[in-house]
Amino acid sequence: MFRTRLISGIILLAITIAVVVLGGNVLFGVLLVLSMIGLYELYKIVNVHRSFPGILGYAAGLIFYTLIYQGLAGYQMMLFIFFLMLLMFAYVFGFPKYSTEQITVVFFGLFYVSIMLSYIYQVRILEDGAWLVWLIFIGAWGSDTCAYAVGMLIGKHKFAPKLSPKKTLEGCVGGVVGAALIGFLYATLTRNQITGIQNPQLIFAIIGAASSIISQIGDLAASAIKRNHNIKDYGNLIPGHGGILDRFDSIIFTAPIVFYLATML
């Protein structure tokens, strides 16, 4: 099991690096596909993955990505409103075929999966985006690695035992400090290439720490959803890791945070 997880993890990392470096249409296309798969995994846990509401969710995700690609962000609110109206139409005229939870999950999925993942692309197309985008992964996977190492070494106090029995408070703090340090070191190495940010070392450290906190919440949120529905993994697409939502649960949360902090700080 460990060997399978290690090999698939290395392959996933290599693909991620290649896709993010290429950016542009390649990154956009991959995120669109991942978004559709993620929606399918989420919808499957409430059994709407092949239903009319689920189809509406996939369609809304496709339209949202089209708006992003075409630079038509002003139409996003219109999309959300019409999407909700159509879901209510399906709920009312299909009653009692679909439960309130199913309709809610379909609407929630557009934000939780499609919109949140799209921020990887939106960070990549910012000024200095080729460098900023890696802060998403530092805040998620870098933080996770640091938290695991610190937790194994000195972890004693359980952080969220009902959701993740192995997580410790020491590990969580180690993840935040580790991500901040990695962000600082990353900025030190790349500061000559950064043109749009003053004092990138401080900014990257802040973004690393903040995104680490959010990524840990994202990881626990994904665990809570799975425990509420008594499932171990969202899927089995990635051997040893589960589905897209299992591997990208923290990325989903760090991508928007990196985008907004990078544009505000």
C-alpha positions as CSV (number, residue, x, y, z in Angstrom):
1,M,0.0,0.0,0.0
2,F,2.8,2.4,0.9
3,R,4.6,1.6,-2.3
4,T,1.5,2.2,-4.4
5,R,0.8,5.5,-2.6
6,L,4.5,6.6,-3.0
7,I,4.6,5.8,-6.8
8,S,1.2,7.5,-7.5
9,G,2.2,10.4,-5.4
10,I,5.4,10.9,-7.4
11,I,3.6,10.6,-10.7
12,L,0.9,13.1,-9.5
13,L,3.6,15.6,-8.4
14,A,5.4,15.3,-11.7
15,I,2.1,15.9,-13.6
16,T,1.2,18.8,-11.4
17,I,4.6,20.5,-11.9
18,A,4.4,20.0,-15.7
19,V,0.8,21.3,-15.9
20,V,1.4,24.4,-13.7
21,V,4.6,25.3,-15.5
22,L,2.9,25.1,-18.8
23,G,0.0,27.2,-17.5
24,G,-2.4,28.7,-20.1
25,N,-4.9,26.5,-21.9
26,V,-3.2,23.3,-20.5
27,L,-3.7,24.3,-16.9
28,F,-7.2,25.6,-17.6
29,G,-8.2,22.4,-19.4
30,V,-6.8,20.1,-16.7
31,L,-8.6,22.2,-13.9
32,L,-11.9,21.9,-15.9
33,V,-11.6,18.1,-16.1
34,L,-10.6,17.9,-12.4
35,S,-13.6,20.1,-11.5
36,M,-16.0,17.8,-13.4
37,I,-14.5,14.7,-11.7
38,G,-14.6,16.4,-8.3
39,L,-18.3,17.3,-8.8
40,Y,-19.0,13.7,-9.8
41,E,-17.3,12.4,-6.6
42,L,-19.2,14.9,-4.4
43,Y,-22.6,14.3,-6.0
44,K,-22.1,10.6,-5.8
45,I,-22.2,10.6,-2.0
46,V,-25.8,11.9,-2.1
47,N,-26.7,9.9,-5.2
48,V,-27.3,12.7,-7.6
49,H,-24.3,12.1,-9.8
50,R,-26.5,10.8,-12.7
51,S,-29.7,12.7,-12.0
52,F,-31.1,15.9,-13.5
53,P,-29.9,18.1,-10.6
54,G,-26.4,16.6,-11.0
55,I,-26.5,17.4,-14.8
56,L,-27.4,21.0,-13.9
57,G,-24.4,21.1,-11.6
58,Y,-22.0,19.9,-14.3
59,A,-23.5,22.4,-16.8
60,A,-23.1,25.2,-14.3
61,G,-19.5,24.2,-13.7
62,L,-18.8,24.3,-17.5
63,I,-20.5,27.6,-17.9
64,F,-18.5,29.1,-15.0
65,Y,-15.2,28.0,-16.5
66,T,-16.3,29.4,-19.9
67,L,-17.0,32.8,-18.2
68,I,-13.5,32.7,-16.5
69,Y,-11.8,31.8,-19.8
70,Q,-13.6,34.6,-21.7
71,G,-13.0,37.1,-18.9
72,L,-16.7,37.6,-18.3
73,A,-16.6,37.6,-14.5
74,G,-19.5,40.1,-14.4
75,Y,-21.9,37.4,-15.4
76,Q,-21.0,35.0,-12.6
77,M,-23.7,36.2,-10.2
78,M,-26.3,35.8,-13.0
79,L,-25.1,32.2,-13.4
80,F,-25.4,31.5,-9.6
81,I,-29.0,32.9,-9.5
82,F,-30.2,31.0,-12.6
83,F,-28.5,27.9,-11.4
84,L,-30.3,28.1,-8.0
85,M,-33.6,28.8,-9.8
86,L,-33.2,25.7,-12.0
87,L,-32.4,23.6,-9.0
88,M,-35.5,24.8,-7.2
89,F,-37.5,24.0,-10.4
90,A,-36.1,20.4,-10.3
91,Y,-36.8,20.2,-6.6
92,V,-40.4,21.5,-6.8
93,F,-41.6,19.7,-9.9
94,G,-39.8,16.5,-9.1
95,F,-41.0,16.5,-5.5
96,P,-40.5,14.2,-3.5
97,K,-37.9,12.6,-5.8
98,Y,-35.0,14.8,-4.5
99,S,-34.3,15.7,-0.9
100,T,-33.3,19.1,0.4
101,E,-29.9,17.8,1.2
102,Q,-29.4,16.6,-2.4
103,I,-30.3,19.9,-3.9
104,T,-28.2,21.8,-1.4
105,V,-25.1,19.6,-2.1
106,V,-25.5,20.2,-5.9
107,F,-25.5,24.0,-5.4
108,F,-22.7,23.8,-2.8
109,G,-20.6,21.7,-5.2
110,L,-20.4,24.5,-7.7
111,F,-18.6,26.7,-5.1
112,Y,-16.7,24.0,-3.2
113,V,-15.3,22.3,-6.2
114,S,-15.5,24.3,-9.5
115,I,-15.1,27.8,-8.2
116,M,-12.5,27.1,-5.6
117,L,-10.3,25.0,-8.0
118,S,-10.5,27.7,-10.6
119,Y,-8.4,30.0,-8.4
120,I,-5.3,27.9,-9.3
121,Y,-5.7,29.2,-12.9
122,Q,-6.7,32.7,-11.7
123,V,-3.5,32.9,-9.6
124,R,-1.4,31.6,-12.5
125,I,-2.5,34.4,-14.8
126,L,-1.8,37.2,-12.3
127,E,1.3,39.3,-12.6
128,D,4.1,37.1,-11.3
129,G,1.6,34.3,-11.4
130,A,4.2,31.8,-12.6
131,W,5.9,32.3,-9.2
132,L,2.8,33.0,-7.0
133,V,1.0,29.8,-8.0
134,W,3.5,27.6,-6.1
135,L,2.4,29.3,-2.9
136,I,-0.9,27.3,-3.2
137,F,1.0,24.0,-3.0
138,I,3.4,25.3,-0.3
139,G,0.4,26.2,1.8
140,A,-1.3,22.9,1.2
141,W,1.2,20.1,0.6
142,G,4.2,21.8,2.1
143,S,2.2,22.6,5.2
144,D,0.9,19.0,5.4
145,T,4.4,17.6,5.2
146,C,5.7,19.9,8.0
147,A,2.6,19.2,10.2
148,Y,3.2,15.4,9.8
149,A,6.9,15.6,10.6
150,V,6.3,17.8,13.7
151,G,3.3,15.8,14.8
152,M,5.3,12.5,14.6
153,L,8.3,14.1,16.5
154,I,6.6,16.0,19.4
155,G,2.9,15.7,18.9
156,K,1.0,15.0,22.1
157,H,-2.2,17.1,22.2
158,K,-5.0,15.9,19.9
159,F,-6.4,18.7,17.7
160,A,-9.7,17.2,16.3
161,P,-9.9,13.6,17.5
162,K,-13.4,12.9,16.2
163,L,-12.4,14.0,12.6
164,S,-8.7,13.1,12.4
165,P,-7.4,11.2,15.4
166,K,-3.8,11.5,14.3
167,K,-3.7,15.3,14.0
168,T,-2.1,17.1,17.0
169,L,-2.0,20.7,18.0
170,E,1.8,20.6,17.8
171,G,1.6,19.3,14.3
172,C,-0.9,22.0,13.2
173,V,1.4,24.7,14.6
174,G,4.4,23.1,12.9
175,G,2.5,23.1,9.6
176,V,1.8,26.9,9.9
177,V,5.4,27.7,10.9
178,G,6.8,25.4,8.3
179,A,4.7,26.8,5.5
180,A,5.7,30.3,6.5
181,L,9.4,29.4,6.5
182,I,9.1,27.6,3.1
183,G,7.3,30.7,1.8
184,F,10.1,32.9,3.1
185,L,12.9,30.7,1.6
186,Y,11.0,30.4,-1.7
187,A,10.8,34.2,-1.9
188,T,14.5,34.5,-1.1
189,L,15.3,32.3,-4.1
190,T,12.8,34.0,-6.5
191,R,12.8,37.6,-5.4
192,N,14.8,38.8,-8.4
193,Q,12.0,37.4,-10.7
194,I,9.2,39.0,-8.6
195,T,8.3,42.4,-10.1
196,G,4.8,43.3,-8.7
197,I,5.3,42.6,-5.0
198,Q,7.2,44.7,-2.6
199,N,9.1,42.8,0.1
200,P,8.1,39.3,-1.2
201,Q,9.9,37.5,1.6
202,L,7.5,38.9,4.2
203,I,4.4,38.6,1.9
204,F,5.2,35.0,1.0
205,A,5.7,34.1,4.6
206,I,2.4,35.6,5.5
207,I,0.6,33.9,2.6
208,G,2.3,30.6,3.6
209,A,1.1,30.8,7.2
210,A,-2.4,31.9,6.3
211,S,-2.9,29.3,3.6
212,S,-1.6,26.6,6.0
213,I,-4.3,27.5,8.5
214,I,-7.0,27.4,5.8
215,S,-5.6,24.2,4.2
216,Q,-5.9,22.4,7.5
217,I,-9.5,23.5,7.9
218,G,-10.1,22.3,4.3
219,D,-8.6,18.9,5.1
220,L,-10.8,18.6,8.2
221,A,-13.9,19.8,6.3
222,A,-13.4,17.0,3.7
223,S,-13.0,14.5,6.6
224,A,-16.2,15.8,8.2
225,I,-18.2,15.3,4.9
226,K,-16.9,11.8,4.5
227,R,-17.6,10.8,8.1
228,N,-21.1,12.2,7.8
229,H,-21.7,9.9,4.9
230,N,-19.7,6.9,6.2
231,I,-17.2,6.7,3.3
232,K,-13.5,6.3,3.5
233,D,-12.6,8.1,0.2
234,Y,-14.4,10.1,-2.4
235,G,-13.1,7.9,-5.2
236,N,-10.3,5.6,-6.3
237,L,-8.9,7.5,-9.3
238,I,-5.5,8.0,-7.6
239,P,-4.1,4.7,-6.3
240,G,-3.3,4.9,-2.6
241,H,-4.8,8.4,-2.3
242,G,-8.4,8.1,-3.2
243,G,-10.2,10.5,-5.5
244,I,-9.7,14.0,-6.7
245,L,-11.3,15.5,-3.6
246,D,-9.2,13.4,-1.3
247,R,-6.0,14.7,-2.8
248,F,-7.0,18.3,-3.5
249,D,-9.1,18.9,-0.4
250,S,-6.6,21.4,1.0
251,I,-5.7,22.8,-2.4
252,I,-9.4,23.8,-2.8
253,F,-9.1,26.1,0.2
254,T,-5.6,27.5,-0.3
255,A,-6.0,28.6,-3.9
256,P,-8.6,31.4,-3.2
257,I,-6.6,32.5,-0.1
258,V,-3.4,32.8,-2.1
259,F,-5.3,34.7,-4.9
260,Y,-6.8,37.3,-2.6
261,L,-3.8,37.8,-0.3
262,A,-1.5,38.2,-3.3
263,T,-3.8,40.9,-4.8
264,M,-4.4,42.7,-1.5
265,L,-1.0,42.7,0.3
